[in-house]
């Protein structure tokens, strides 16, 4: 039975959405192709009609997740709001719906150069979006500031997630103090 181009595109989107959510929630190695396809409502055999490998899917899912996050950031009027939303318990508790950069930080170091390049591209786009929200006239100073802000945000969120169940009070402290320090250090 022949499937229309529109249906093929719909299936591919479903696969990417499921993979993106599952990878952010559990990491690359703890999610299999069969599980992604089941979550997409498709058979395991249909996978190879869309992707050559799990690695190819992972790279594309990472890019899609970053694009989704960036779209949300671009709708936000100021950097303070971005920081507050990013460093919140709501974001901490929803890695499957949150920032791919933080959710995949531990996994990506074990991946190959192509995945790391895709990840780096996402980081660069997030940094660029932060730069767009900053007011410094000097482009280099704005770039350095954006790197420091994003590194602090992703590091704090990663740490807060890492202790959320074992030491919930510390997790909240990490988020609150990172927000406060970013605002104080950068006049946000």
Secondary structure, 3 states (H helix, E strand, C coil): CCCCHHHHHHHHHHHHHHHHHHHHHHCCCCCCHHHHHHHHCCCHHHHHHCCCCHHHHHHHHHHHHHHHHHHHHHHCCCHHHHHHHHCCHHHHCCCCCCCHHHHCHHHHCCCCHHHHHHHHHHHHHHHHHHHHHCCCCCHHHHHHHHHHHHHHHHHHHHHHHHHCCCCHHHHHHHHHHHHHHHHHHHCC
